[in-house]
Amino acid sequence: MKDFASSDSPEVQRQLDRLAALSLPQGRFGLDTIIAILARLGDPQNSIPPAFHVAGTNGKGSTCAYLRAMLEAEGLTVHTATKPHLVRYNERIRIGGQLISDALLAVLLAEVLDCSEDLGPSFFEVTTAAMFLAFARHPADACVIETGLGGRFDATNVIPHPAAVGIATLGIDHEAFLLRPEEGTPDDPLARIAFEKAGIIRPGSPVCTMSYPEGAALEIERAAMAAGAPLHMRGRDWDATSVDVIEYSDHHGYLTLPLPTLAGSHQAQNAALAVAMLRHQDRVSVSATAMADGIANAKWPARLQRLNPGPLTALAGARAVWLDGGHNPDAGLAIAKHFAGQDLHLIIGMLANKDSDAIVRPLRSSLSSVSVVDVPGHESHPRSAFGEKTKGFPTVGEALSALPQDGVPVLIAGSLYLAGEVLKANHEVPD
């Protein structure tokens, strides 16, 4: 599994090998084990800097990137925890803006594993505990923490009083985990997803969300009311429009902010959610100037990223090569909106447990060709899952080399795991 990763550092690899032997016991959901691990470590989650905790189906990683960039533009020191990594596990934990070092990562993973192996912890419980240790032991002004899948039972969901909670765009993904039958939960799939994401809401901590269909919105409203958490929902308590600039408004007033440099019209909405989170909390002060600078400078690789010249893109000639790790229907719609009216060659690799039509369906009218590759190290959809007129290739490089010299742009999409392999092959390793 790519989640378990590999490292050039022998010390880190030794701990990653221990992690690779761990998995979530079948049918076990809950926070009891992560709470027990953290208690043995002195409850570091209670000593971290003011935390911005973000959940959602799509856009939560980008929202975290904007939060980090805005806070850093204010001159603040920021720790961040995001997932998954693209090339190196270290990408998941940044200490004061820098990727965690191999030496510190190895020490923290060993410390957590040594004290918890008898509890039968999962990969994510161990790595989350290591993250909390790192954040508690290194002073900073704020930290930004992205959930994994879900929220209610996510291992990060032990922060007692976040500075602010954010819930980004909701959609259907990770159905096996988030839509499993459970008594007392909603039948509507999107409302069920909202119920899970709303699990990160904490008493007294402000909650900022996007706008959602009625059933999903109701689940979030119920959770906020039950927790006594101030709720600020887009379209009701704050709003944003974006054409040439972002026009943001809430009860504090109006802001005119630049459009993001990250590609895709949806990025303006992710940036606006980050702004709403900062403006509806009182533990960290961030100026409008820093918000604007952060929006302009935020980076988030493998999300509608145009690849730089490199060994892999050289195989495509002079054409533009784009990369996106999106793999669910909402991601497909966002990609299709960005490329609307353009012809496109698609190179796609998707995990077998994803909807094979999620990316192809909204792009169908734009596609000049579809080339299918496997996602290295993972069970992937076969070529036949994408239609009769597709071609299969062993690697992305071979798929690029086989394209006609017509100047039509290329999109490589379908999996963040595949995106990591592409970045590595093109020498664009995230730092």
Contacts in CASP RR format, 6 or more apart in sequence:
PFRMAT RR
TARGET T0000
AUTHOR 0000-0000-0000
METHOD contacts of the structure
MODEL  1
MKDFASSDSPEVQRQLDRLAALSLPQGRFGLDTIIAILARLGDPQNSIPP
AFHVAGTNGKGSTCAYLRAMLEAEGLTVHTATKPHLVRYNERIRIGGQLI
SDALLAVLLAEVLDCSEDLGPSFFEVTTAAMFLAFARHPADACVIETGLG
GRFDATNVIPHPAAVGIATLGIDHEAFLLRPEEGTPDDPLARIAFEKAGI
IRPGSPVCTMSYPEGAALEIERAAMAAGAPLHMRGRDWDATSVDVIEYSD
HHGYLTLPLPTLAGSHQAQNAALAVAMLRHQDRVSVSATAMADGIANAKW
PARLQRLNPGPLTALAGARAVWLDGGHNPDAGLAIAKHFAGQDLHLIIGM
LANKDSDAIVRPLRSSLSSVSVVDVPGHESHPRSAFGEKTKGFPTVGEAL
SALPQDGVPVLIAGSLYLAGEVLKANHEVPD
1 20 0 8 1.000
1 377 0 8 1.000
1 378 0 8 1.000
2 84 0 8 1.000
2 376 0 8 1.000
2 377 0 8 1.000
2 378 0 8 1.000
2 417 0 8 1.000
3 84 0 8 1.000
3 123 0 8 1.000
4 16 0 8 1.000
4 19 0 8 1.000
4 20 0 8 1.000
4 123 0 8 1.000
5 16 0 8 1.000
5 85 0 8 1.000
5 88 0 8 1.000
5 89 0 8 1.000
6 13 0 8 1.000
6 16 0 8 1.000
7 13 0 8 1.000
7 16 0 8 1.000
7 88 0 8 1.000
7 89 0 8 1.000
7 102 0 8 1.000
8 102 0 8 1.000
9 102 0 8 1.000
9 103 0 8 1.000
9 106 0 8 1.000
11 102 0 8 1.000
11 103 0 8 1.000
11 106 0 8 1.000
12 89 0 8 1.000
12 102 0 8 1.000
12 105 0 8 1.000
12 106 0 8 1.000
12 109 0 8 1.000
14 106 0 8 1.000
14 110 0 8 1.000
15 105 0 8 1.000
15 106 0 8 1.000
15 109 0 8 1.000
15 110 0 8 1.000
15 113 0 8 1.000
16 89 0 8 1.000
16 109 0 8 1.000
18 109 0 8 1.000
18 113 0 8 1.000
19 109 0 8 1.000
19 113 0 8 1.000
19 123 0 8 1.000
19 126 0 8 1.000
19 127 0 8 1.000
20 123 0 8 1.000
22 120 0 8 1.000
22 121 0 8 1.000
22 122 0 8 1.000
22 123 0 8 1.000
22 126 0 8 1.000
23 122 0 8 1.000
23 123 0 8 1.000
24 122 0 8 1.000
24 123 0 8 1.000
24 124 0 8 1.000
25 120 0 8 1.000
25 122 0 8 1.000
29 153 0 8 1.000
30 153 0 8 1.000
31 153 0 8 1.000
31 155 0 8 1.000
31 157 0 8 1.000
31 158 0 8 1.000
33 119 0 8 1.000
33 120 0 8 1.000
33 121 0 8 1.000
33 122 0 8 1.000
33 125 0 8 1.000
34 121 0 8 1.000
34 125 0 8 1.000
34 128 0 8 1.000
34 129 0 8 1.000
34 155 0 8 1.000
34 158 0 8 1.000
35 158 0 8 1.000
36 116 0 8 1.000
36 119 0 8 1.000
37 112 0 8 1.000
37 115 0 8 1.000
37 116 0 8 1.000
37 119 0 8 1.000
37 121 0 8 1.000
37 125 0 8 1.000
37 126 0 8 1.000
37 129 0 8 1.000
38 44 0 8 1.000
38 45 0 8 1.000
38 129 0 8 1.000
38 132 0 8 1.000
38 158 0 8 1.000
40 115 0 8 1.000
40 116 0 8 1.000
41 111 0 8 1.000
41 112 0 8 1.000
41 115 0 8 1.000
41 129 0 8 1.000
41 132 0 8 1.000
41 133 0 8 1.000
44 129 0 8 1.000
44 132 0 8 1.000
44 133 0 8 1.000
44 135 0 8 1.000
44 136 0 8 1.000
44 137 0 8 1.000
45 132 0 8 1.000
45 136 0 8 1.000
45 158 0 8 1.000
45 159 0 8 1.000
45 160 0 8 1.000
46 160 0 8 1.000
47 136 0 8 1.000
48 79 0 8 1.000
48 132 0 8 1.000
48 135 0 8 1.000
48 136 0 8 1.000
48 143 0 8 1.000
48 159 0 8 1.000
49 79 0 8 1.000
49 135 0 8 1.000
49 139 0 8 1.000
49 140 0 8 1.000
49 141 0 8 1.000
49 142 0 8 1.000
49 143 0 8 1.000
50 141 0 8 1.000
50 142 0 8 1.000
50 143 0 8 1.000
50 162 0 8 1.000
50 163 0 8 1.000
50 281 0 8 1.000
50 283 0 8 1.000
50 284 0 8 1.000
51 142 0 8 1.000
51 143 0 8 1.000
51 144 0 8 1.000
51 145 0 8 1.000
51 159 0 8 1.000
51 162 0 8 1.000
51 163 0 8 1.000
52 64 0 8 1.000
52 67 0 8 1.000
52 142 0 8 1.000
52 143 0 8 1.000
52 144 0 8 1.000
52 145 0 8 1.000
52 162 0 8 1.000
52 163 0 8 1.000
52 164 0 8 1.000
52 165 0 8 1.000
52 166 0 8 1.000
52 277 0 8 1.000
52 281 0 8 1.000
53 145 0 8 1.000
53 147 0 8 1.000
53 156 0 8 1.000
53 159 0 8 1.000
53 162 0 8 1.000
53 164 0 8 1.000
53 165 0 8 1.000
53 166 0 8 1.000
53 200 0 8 1.000
54 60 0 8 1.000
54 61 0 8 1.000
54 63 0 8 1.000
54 64 0 8 1.000
54 67 0 8 1.000
54 144 0 8 1.000
54 145 0 8 1.000
54 146 0 8 1.000
54 147 0 8 1.000
54 165 0 8 1.000
54 166 0 8 1.000
54 167 0 8 1.000
54 168 0 8 1.000
54 277 0 8 1.000
55 146 0 8 1.000
55 147 0 8 1.000
55 148 0 8 1.000
55 150 0 8 1.000
55 151 0 8 1.000
55 154 0 8 1.000
55 165 0 8 1.000
55 166 0 8 1.000
55 167 0 8 1.000
55 168 0 8 1.000
55 197 0 8 1.000
55 199 0 8 1.000
55 200 0 8 1.000
56 147 0 8 1.000
56 150 0 8 1.000
56 167 0 8 1.000
56 168 0 8 1.000
56 169 0 8 1.000
56 170 0 8 1.000
56 197 0 8 1.000
57 168 0 8 1.000
57 169 0 8 1.000
57 170 0 8 1.000
57 171 0 8 1.000
57 172 0 8 1.000
57 173 0 8 1.000
57 193 0 8 1.000
57 197 0 8 1.000
57 328 0 8 1.000
57 330 0 8 1.000
58 168 0 8 1.000
58 169 0 8 1.000
58 171 0 8 1.000
58 173 0 8 1.000
58 266 0 8 1.000
58 328 0 8 1.000
58 330 0 8 1.000
58 331 0 8 1.000
58 334 0 8 1.000
59 168 0 8 1.000
59 169 0 8 1.000
59 266 0 8 1.000
59 270 0 8 1.000
60 146 0 8 1.000
60 147 0 8 1.000
60 168 0 8 1.000
61 82 0 8 1.000
61 146 0 8 1.000
61 168 0 8 1.000
61 270 0 8 1.000
61 300 0 8 1.000
62 168 0 8 1.000
62 262 0 8 1.000
62 267 0 8 1.000
62 270 0 8 1.000
62 271 0 8 1.000
62 298 0 8 1.000
62 300 0 8 1.000
62 303 0 8 1.000
63 166 0 8 1.000
63 168 0 8 1.000
63 270 0 8 1.000
63 271 0 8 1.000
63 273 0 8 1.000
63 274 0 8 1.000
63 277 0 8 1.000
64 80 0 8 1.000
64 82 0 8 1.000
64 144 0 8 1.000
64 145 0 8 1.000
64 146 0 8 1.000
65 82 0 8 1.000
65 262 0 8 1.000
65 298 0 8 1.000
65 299 0 8 1.000
65 300 0 8 1.000
66 260 0 8 1.000
66 270 0 8 1.000
66 271 0 8 1.000
66 273 0 8 1.000
66 274 0 8 1.000
66 275 0 8 1.000
66 294 0 8 1.000
66 295 0 8 1.000
66 298 0 8 1.000
67 144 0 8 1.000
67 274 0 8 1.000
67 277 0 8 1.000
67 278 0 8 1.000
68 78 0 8 1.000
68 80 0 8 1.000
68 94 0 8 1.000
68 97 0 8 1.000
68 144 0 8 1.000
68 298 0 8 1.000
69 293 0 8 1.000
69 294 0 8 1.000
69 295 0 8 1.000
69 297 0 8 1.000
69 298 0 8 1.000
69 299 0 8 1.000
70 274 0 8 1.000
70 275 0 8 1.000
70 278 0 8 1.000
70 286 0 8 1.000
70 290 0 8 1.000
70 291 0 8 1.000
70 293 0 8 1.000
70 294 0 8 1.000
70 295 0 8 1.000
71 78 0 8 1.000
71 141 0 8 1.000
71 142 0 8 1.000
71 144 0 8 1.000
71 278 0 8 1.000
71 284 0 8 1.000
71 286 0 8 1.000
71 290 0 8 1.000
72 78 0 8 1.000
72 97 0 8 1.000
72 294 0 8 1.000
73 289 0 8 1.000
73 290 0 8 1.000
73 291 0 8 1.000
73 293 0 8 1.000
73 294 0 8 1.000
73 297 0 8 1.000
74 285 0 8 1.000
74 286 0 8 1.000
74 287 0 8 1.000
74 290 0 8 1.000
75 290 0 8 1.000
76 140 0 8 1.000
76 141 0 8 1.000
76 142 0 8 1.000
76 284 0 8 1.000
76 286 0 8 1.000
77 96 0 8 1.000
77 97 0 8 1.000
77 139 0 8 1.000
77 140 0 8 1.000
77 141 0 8 1.000
77 142 0 8 1.000
78 94 0 8 1.000
78 96 0 8 1.000
78 97 0 8 1.000
78 140 0 8 1.000
78 141 0 8 1.000
78 142 0 8 1.000
78 143 0 8 1.000
78 144 0 8 1.000
79 93 0 8 1.000
79 94 0 8 1.000
79 95 0 8 1.000
79 96 0 8 1.000
79 97 0 8 1.000
79 134 0 8 1.000
79 135 0 8 1.000
79 138 0 8 1.000
79 140 0 8 1.000
79 142 0 8 1.000
79 143 0 8 1.000
79 144 0 8 1.000
80 93 0 8 1.000
80 94 0 8 1.000
80 97 0 8 1.000
80 143 0 8 1.000
80 144 0 8 1.000
80 145 0 8 1.000
81 92 0 8 1.000
81 93 0 8 1.000
81 94 0 8 1.000
81 128 0 8 1.000
81 131 0 8 1.000
81 135 0 8 1.000
81 143 0 8 1.000
81 144 0 8 1.000
81 145 0 8 1.000
81 146 0 8 1.000
81 156 0 8 1.000
82 91 0 8 1.000
82 92 0 8 1.000
82 144 0 8 1.000
82 146 0 8 1.000
83 92 0 8 1.000
83 146 0 8 1.000
83 148 0 8 1.000
84 92 0 8 1.000
84 416 0 8 1.000
84 417 0 8 1.000
85 91 0 8 1.000
85 92 0 8 1.000
86 301 0 8 1.000
86 302 0 8 1.000
86 416 0 8 1.000
86 419 0 8 1.000
86 420 0 8 1.000
86 423 0 8 1.000
86 430 0 8 1.000
87 420 0 8 1.000
87 423 0 8 1.000
87 424 0 8 1.000
87 429 0 8 1.000
87 430 0 8 1.000
88 99 0 8 1.000
88 429 0 8 1.000
88 430 0 8 1.000
89 105 0 8 1.000
90 99 0 8 1.000
90 100 0 8 1.000
90 101 0 8 1.000
90 102 0 8 1.000
90 105 0 8 1.000
91 99 0 8 1.000
91 430 0 8 1.000
92 127 0 8 1.000
92 131 0 8 1.000
93 99 0 8 1.000
93 100 0 8 1.000
93 105 0 8 1.000
93 130 0 8 1.000
93 131 0 8 1.000
93 134 0 8 1.000
94 100 0 8 1.000
95 104 0 8 1.000
95 134 0 8 1.000
95 135 0 8 1.000
95 138 0 8 1.000
95 140 0 8 1.000
96 138 0 8 1.000
96 140 0 8 1.000
99 431 0 8 1.000
100 134 0 8 1.000
104 134 0 8 1.000
105 130 0 8 1.000
108 130 0 8 1.000
108 133 0 8 1.000
108 134 0 8 1.000
109 126 0 8 1.000
109 127 0 8 1.000
109 130 0 8 1.000
111 130 0 8 1.000
111 133 0 8 1.000
112 121 0 8 1.000
112 126 0 8 1.000
112 129 0 8 1.000
112 130 0 8 1.000
112 133 0 8 1.000
113 126 0 8 1.000
116 125 0 8 1.000
116 126 0 8 1.000
116 129 0 8 1.000
121 129 0 8 1.000
122 155 0 8 1.000
124 148 0 8 1.000
124 154 0 8 1.000
124 155 0 8 1.000
125 155 0 8 1.000
128 155 0 8 1.000
128 156 0 8 1.000
129 155 0 8 1.000
131 145 0 8 1.000
131 156 0 8 1.000
132 158 0 8 1.000
135 143 0 8 1.000
141 284 0 8 1.000
142 163 0 8 1.000
142 284 0 8 1.000
145 156 0 8 1.000
145 159 0 8 1.000
146 156 0 8 1.000
147 154 0 8 1.000
147 156 0 8 1.000
147 157 0 8 1.000
147 197 0 8 1.000
147 200 0 8 1.000
148 154 0 8 1.000
148 156 0 8 1.000
149 173 0 8 1.000
149 174 0 8 1.000
149 177 0 8 1.000
149 178 0 8 1.000
150 174 0 8 1.000
150 177 0 8 1.000
150 178 0 8 1.000
150 193 0 8 1.000
150 196 0 8 1.000
150 197 0 8 1.000
151 157 0 8 1.000
151 196 0 8 1.000
151 197 0 8 1.000
151 199 0 8 1.000
151 200 0 8 1.000
152 195 0 8 1.000
152 196 0 8 1.000
152 197 0 8 1.000
152 198 0 8 1.000
152 199 0 8 1.000
152 200 0 8 1.000
153 196 0 8 1.000
154 200 0 8 1.000
156 200 0 8 1.000
157 199 0 8 1.000
157 200 0 8 1.000
159 202 0 8 1.000
160 202 0 8 1.000
161 202 0 8 1.000
161 203 0 8 1.000
161 204 0 8 1.000
161 205 0 8 1.000
162 200 0 8 1.000
162 202 0 8 1.000
162 205 0 8 1.000
163 205 0 8 1.000
163 281 0 8 1.000
163 283 0 8 1.000
163 284 0 8 1.000
164 205 0 8 1.000
164 206 0 8 1.000
164 207 0 8 1.000
164 208 0 8 1.000
164 277 0 8 1.000
164 278 0 8 1.000
164 280 0 8 1.000
164 281 0 8 1.000
165 200 0 8 1.000
165 201 0 8 1.000
165 202 0 8 1.000
165 205 0 8 1.000
165 206 0 8 1.000
165 207 0 8 1.000
165 208 0 8 1.000
165 229 0 8 1.000
165 277 0 8 1.000
166 200 0 8 1.000
166 207 0 8 1.000
166 208 0 8 1.000
166 209 0 8 1.000
166 273 0 8 1.000
166 277 0 8 1.000
167 194 0 8 1.000
167 197 0 8 1.000
167 198 0 8 1.000
167 200 0 8 1.000
167 207 0 8 1.000
167 208 0 8 1.000
167 209 0 8 1.000
167 210 0 8 1.000
167 220 0 8 1.000
168 210 0 8 1.000
168 270 0 8 1.000
168 273 0 8 1.000
169 210 0 8 1.000
169 266 0 8 1.000
169 269 0 8 1.000
169 330 0 8 1.000
170 190 0 8 1.000
170 193 0 8 1.000
170 194 0 8 1.000
170 197 0 8 1.000
170 210 0 8 1.000
170 212 0 8 1.000
170 216 0 8 1.000
171 190 0 8 1.000
171 193 0 8 1.000
171 328 0 8 1.000
171 329 0 8 1.000
171 330 0 8 1.000
172 179 0 8 1.000
172 189 0 8 1.000
172 190 0 8 1.000
172 193 0 8 1.000
172 328 0 8 1.000
172 329 0 8 1.000
173 327 0 8 1.000
173 328 0 8 1.000
175 189 0 8 1.000
176 353 0 8 1.000
178 192 0 8 1.000
178 193 0 8 1.000
178 196 0 8 1.000
179 189 0 8 1.000
179 192 0 8 1.000
179 193 0 8 1.000
185 192 0 8 1.000
185 195 0 8 1.000
186 192 0 8 1.000
186 195 0 8 1.000
186 215 0 8 1.000
186 219 0 8 1.000
188 215 0 8 1.000
188 216 0 8 1.000
190 212 0 8 1.000
190 213 0 8 1.000
190 215 0 8 1.000
190 216 0 8 1.000
191 215 0 8 1.000
191 216 0 8 1.000
191 218 0 8 1.000
191 219 0 8 1.000
193 216 0 8 1.000
194 212 0 8 1.000
194 215 0 8 1.000
194 216 0 8 1.000
194 217 0 8 1.000
194 219 0 8 1.000
194 220 0 8 1.000
195 219 0 8 1.000
195 223 0 8 1.000
197 220 0 8 1.000
198 219 0 8 1.000
198 220 0 8 1.000
198 222 0 8 1.000
198 223 0 8 1.000
198 224 0 8 1.000
199 223 0 8 1.000
201 207 0 8 1.000
201 220 0 8 1.000
201 223 0 8 1.000
201 224 0 8 1.000
201 227 0 8 1.000
201 229 0 8 1.000
202 227 0 8 1.000
202 229 0 8 1.000
203 227 0 8 1.000
203 228 0 8 1.000
203 229 0 8 1.000
204 227 0 8 1.000
204 228 0 8 1.000
204 229 0 8 1.000
204 230 0 8 1.000
205 229 0 8 1.000
206 229 0 8 1.000
206 230 0 8 1.000
206 231 0 8 1.000
206 232 0 8 1.000
206 277 0 8 1.000
206 280 0 8 1.000
206 281 0 8 1.000
207 220 0 8 1.000
207 224 0 8 1.000
207 229 0 8 1.000
207 230 0 8 1.000
207 231 0 8 1.000
207 232 0 8 1.000
208 232 0 8 1.000
208 233 0 8 1.000
208 234 0 8 1.000
208 238 0 8 1.000
208 273 0 8 1.000
208 276 0 8 1.000
208 277 0 8 1.000
208 280 0 8 1.000
209 220 0 8 1.000
209 231 0 8 1.000
209 232 0 8 1.000
209 233 0 8 1.000
209 234 0 8 1.000
209 273 0 8 1.000
210 233 0 8 1.000
210 234 0 8 1.000
210 269 0 8 1.000
210 273 0 8 1.000
211 217 0 8 1.000
211 233 0 8 1.000
211 234 0 8 1.000
211 235 0 8 1.000
211 236 0 8 1.000
212 220 0 8 1.000
217 233 0 8 1.000
220 231 0 8 1.000
220 233 0 8 1.000
221 231 0 8 1.000
221 233 0 8 1.000
223 229 0 8 1.000
224 230 0 8 1.000
224 231 0 8 1.000
225 231 0 8 1.000
230 280 0 8 1.000
231 237 0 8 1.000
232 238 0 8 1.000
232 250 0 8 1.000
232 276 0 8 1.000
232 280 0 8 1.000
234 240 0 8 1.000
234 272 0 8 1.000
234 273 0 8 1.000
234 276 0 8 1.000
237 250 0 8 1.000
237 251 0 8 1.000
238 248 0 8 1.000
238 249 0 8 1.000
238 250 0 8 1.000
238 272 0 8 1.000
238 276 0 8 1.000
238 279 0 8 1.000
238 280 0 8 1.000
239 248 0 8 1.000
239 249 0 8 1.000
239 250 0 8 1.000
240 246 0 8 1.000
240 247 0 8 1.000
240 248 0 8 1.000
240 249 0 8 1.000
240 268 0 8 1.000
240 269 0 8 1.000
240 272 0 8 1.000
240 275 0 8 1.000
241 247 0 8 1.000
242 259 0 8 1.000
242 265 0 8 1.000
242 268 0 8 1.000
242 269 0 8 1.000
242 272 0 8 1.000
244 259 0 8 1.000
245 256 0 8 1.000
245 257 0 8 1.000
245 258 0 8 1.000
245 259 0 8 1.000
246 255 0 8 1.000
246 256 0 8 1.000
246 257 0 8 1.000
246 258 0 8 1.000
246 259 0 8 1.000
246 268 0 8 1.000
246 271 0 8 1.000
246 272 0 8 1.000
246 295 0 8 1.000
247 254 0 8 1.000
247 255 0 8 1.000
247 256 0 8 1.000
248 254 0 8 1.000
248 255 0 8 1.000
248 256 0 8 1.000
248 257 0 8 1.000
248 272 0 8 1.000
248 275 0 8 1.000
248 276 0 8 1.000
249 255 0 8 1.000
250 276 0 8 1.000
250 279 0 8 1.000
250 280 0 8 1.000
252 279 0 8 1.000
255 275 0 8 1.000
255 288 0 8 1.000
255 291 0 8 1.000
257 271 0 8 1.000
257 275 0 8 1.000
257 288 0 8 1.000
257 291 0 8 1.000
257 292 0 8 1.000
257 295 0 8 1.000
258 292 0 8 1.000
258 295 0 8 1.000
258 296 0 8 1.000
259 267 0 8 1.000
259 268 0 8 1.000
259 295 0 8 1.000
260 267 0 8 1.000
260 268 0 8 1.000
260 270 0 8 1.000
260 271 0 8 1.000
260 295 0 8 1.000
260 296 0 8 1.000
260 298 0 8 1.000
261 296 0 8 1.000
261 297 0 8 1.000
261 298 0 8 1.000
262 298 0 8 1.000
262 299 0 8 1.000
262 300 0 8 1.000
262 303 0 8 1.000
262 304 0 8 1.000
263 303 0 8 1.000
263 304 0 8 1.000
263 305 0 8 1.000
263 306 0 8 1.000
263 322 0 8 1.000
263 338 0 8 1.000
264 304 0 8 1.000
264 334 0 8 1.000
264 337 0 8 1.000
264 338 0 8 1.000
265 334 0 8 1.000
265 337 0 8 1.000
265 338 0 8 1.000
266 334 0 8 1.000
266 337 0 8 1.000
267 304 0 8 1.000
271 295 0 8 1.000
271 298 0 8 1.000
275 291 0 8 1.000
278 284 0 8 1.000
278 286 0 8 1.000
278 291 0 8 1.000
301 419 0 8 1.000
301 423 0 8 1.000
301 428 0 8 1.000
301 430 0 8 1.000
302 323 0 8 1.000
302 324 0 8 1.000
302 325 0 8 1.000
302 416 0 8 1.000
302 419 0 8 1.000
302 420 0 8 1.000
302 422 0 8 1.000
302 423 0 8 1.000
303 324 0 8 1.000
303 325 0 8 1.000
303 326 0 8 1.000
304 322 0 8 1.000
304 323 0 8 1.000
304 324 0 8 1.000
304 334 0 8 1.000
304 335 0 8 1.000
304 338 0 8 1.000
305 322 0 8 1.000
305 323 0 8 1.000
305 324 0 8 1.000
306 320 0 8 1.000
306 321 0 8 1.000
306 322 0 8 1.000
306 323 0 8 1.000
307 313 0 8 1.000
307 321 0 8 1.000
307 322 0 8 1.000
307 323 0 8 1.000
307 422 0 8 1.000
307 426 0 8 1.000
307 428 0 8 1.000
308 426 0 8 1.000
308 428 0 8 1.000
310 426 0 8 1.000
310 427 0 8 1.000
310 428 0 8 1.000
311 425 0 8 1.000
311 426 0 8 1.000
311 427 0 8 1.000
312 321 0 8 1.000
312 396 0 8 1.000
312 397 0 8 1.000
312 400 0 8 1.000
312 422 0 8 1.000
312 425 0 8 1.000
312 426 0 8 1.000
313 321 0 8 1.000
313 400 0 8 1.000
313 426 0 8 1.000
315 397 0 8 1.000
315 400 0 8 1.000
315 401 0 8 1.000
316 400 0 8 1.000
316 403 0 8 1.000
316 410 0 8 1.000
317 405 0 8 1.000
318 407 0 8 1.000
319 403 0 8 1.000
319 407 0 8 1.000
319 408 0 8 1.000
319 409 0 8 1.000
319 410 0 8 1.000
320 409 0 8 1.000
320 410 0 8 1.000
321 400 0 8 1.000
321 409 0 8 1.000
321 410 0 8 1.000
321 412 0 8 1.000
322 409 0 8 1.000
322 410 0 8 1.000
322 411 0 8 1.000
322 412 0 8 1.000
323 411 0 8 1.000
323 412 0 8 1.000
323 413 0 8 1.000
323 419 0 8 1.000
323 422 0 8 1.000
323 423 0 8 1.000
324 331 0 8 1.000
324 335 0 8 1.000
324 411 0 8 1.000
324 412 0 8 1.000
324 413 0 8 1.000
324 414 0 8 1.000
324 419 0 8 1.000
325 331 0 8 1.000
325 413 0 8 1.000
325 414 0 8 1.000
325 415 0 8 1.000
325 416 0 8 1.000
325 418 0 8 1.000
325 419 0 8 1.000
326 332 0 8 1.000
326 335 0 8 1.000
326 359 0 8 1.000
326 413 0 8 1.000
326 414 0 8 1.000
326 415 0 8 1.000
326 416 0 8 1.000
327 350 0 8 1.000
327 351 0 8 1.000
327 354 0 8 1.000
327 358 0 8 1.000
327 359 0 8 1.000
327 413 0 8 1.000
327 414 0 8 1.000
327 415 0 8 1.000
327 416 0 8 1.000
328 354 0 8 1.000
328 355 0 8 1.000
328 358 0 8 1.000
329 355 0 8 1.000
329 358 0 8 1.000
329 361 0 8 1.000
329 362 0 8 1.000
331 358 0 8 1.000
331 359 0 8 1.000
332 358 0 8 1.000
332 359 0 8 1.000
332 361 0 8 1.000
332 362 0 8 1.000
332 363 0 8 1.000
333 362 0 8 1.000
335 359 0 8 1.000
335 362 0 8 1.000
335 363 0 8 1.000
335 411 0 8 1.000
335 413 0 8 1.000
336 362 0 8 1.000
336 363 0 8 1.000
336 366 0 8 1.000
339 363 0 8 1.000
339 366 0 8 1.000
339 409 0 8 1.000
339 411 0 8 1.000
340 366 0 8 1.000
341 366 0 8 1.000
342 366 0 8 1.000
342 409 0 8 1.000
343 366 0 8 1.000
343 367 0 8 1.000
343 368 0 8 1.000
343 408 0 8 1.000
343 409 0 8 1.000
344 363 0 8 1.000
344 366 0 8 1.000
344 367 0 8 1.000
344 368 0 8 1.000
344 408 0 8 1.000
344 409 0 8 1.000
344 410 0 8 1.000
344 411 0 8 1.000
345 367 0 8 1.000
345 368 0 8 1.000
345 369 0 8 1.000
345 371 0 8 1.000
345 403 0 8 1.000
345 408 0 8 1.000
345 409 0 8 1.000
345 410 0 8 1.000
345 411 0 8 1.000
346 359 0 8 1.000
346 360 0 8 1.000
346 363 0 8 1.000
346 367 0 8 1.000
346 369 0 8 1.000
346 370 0 8 1.000
346 371 0 8 1.000
346 410 0 8 1.000
346 411 0 8 1.000
346 413 0 8 1.000
347 371 0 8 1.000
347 372 0 8 1.000
347 373 0 8 1.000
347 393 0 8 1.000
347 396 0 8 1.000
347 399 0 8 1.000
347 400 0 8 1.000
347 410 0 8 1.000
347 411 0 8 1.000
347 412 0 8 1.000
347 413 0 8 1.000
348 359 0 8 1.000
348 360 0 8 1.000
348 370 0 8 1.000
348 371 0 8 1.000
348 372 0 8 1.000
348 373 0 8 1.000
348 386 0 8 1.000
348 412 0 8 1.000
348 413 0 8 1.000
348 414 0 8 1.000
349 372 0 8 1.000
349 373 0 8 1.000
349 374 0 8 1.000
349 375 0 8 1.000
349 380 0 8 1.000
349 381 0 8 1.000
349 413 0 8 1.000
349 414 0 8 1.000
349 415 0 8 1.000
349 418 0 8 1.000
350 356 0 8 1.000
350 358 0 8 1.000
350 359 0 8 1.000
350 375 0 8 1.000
350 380 0 8 1.000
350 381 0 8 1.000
350 385 0 8 1.000
350 414 0 8 1.000
350 415 0 8 1.000
351 375 0 8 1.000
351 378 0 8 1.000
351 379 0 8 1.000
351 380 0 8 1.000
351 381 0 8 1.000
351 415 0 8 1.000
351 417 0 8 1.000
352 378 0 8 1.000
352 379 0 8 1.000
352 380 0 8 1.000
352 381 0 8 1.000
353 379 0 8 1.000
354 381 0 8 1.000
354 414 0 8 1.000
354 415 0 8 1.000
356 381 0 8 1.000
356 385 0 8 1.000
356 386 0 8 1.000
358 414 0 8 1.000
359 413 0 8 1.000
359 414 0 8 1.000
360 367 0 8 1.000
360 370 0 8 1.000
360 386 0 8 1.000
363 411 0 8 1.000
368 406 0 8 1.000
368 408 0 8 1.000
369 391 0 8 1.000
369 403 0 8 1.000
369 404 0 8 1.000
370 386 0 8 1.000
370 387 0 8 1.000
370 389 0 8 1.000
370 390 0 8 1.000
370 391 0 8 1.000
371 390 0 8 1.000
371 391 0 8 1.000
371 392 0 8 1.000
371 393 0 8 1.000
371 399 0 8 1.000
371 402 0 8 1.000
371 403 0 8 1.000
372 381 0 8 1.000
372 382 0 8 1.000
372 383 0 8 1.000
372 385 0 8 1.000
372 386 0 8 1.000
372 390 0 8 1.000
372 391 0 8 1.000
372 392 0 8 1.000
372 393 0 8 1.000
373 380 0 8 1.000
373 392 0 8 1.000
373 393 0 8 1.000
373 394 0 8 1.000
373 395 0 8 1.000
373 396 0 8 1.000
373 399 0 8 1.000
373 418 0 8 1.000
374 380 0 8 1.000
374 394 0 8 1.000
375 415 0 8 1.000
375 417 0 8 1.000
375 418 0 8 1.000
375 421 0 8 1.000
376 417 0 8 1.000
376 418 0 8 1.000
376 421 0 8 1.000
377 417 0 8 1.000
378 415 0 8 1.000
378 417 0 8 1.000
383 390 0 8 1.000
383 391 0 8 1.000
383 392 0 8 1.000
391 399 0 8 1.000
391 402 0 8 1.000
392 399 0 8 1.000
393 399 0 8 1.000
393 402 0 8 1.000
396 412 0 8 1.000
396 418 0 8 1.000
396 421 0 8 1.000
396 422 0 8 1.000
396 425 0 8 1.000
397 425 0 8 1.000
400 410 0 8 1.000
403 410 0 8 1.000
412 418 0 8 1.000
412 419 0 8 1.000
412 422 0 8 1.000
423 429 0 8 1.000
423 430 0 8 1.000
END
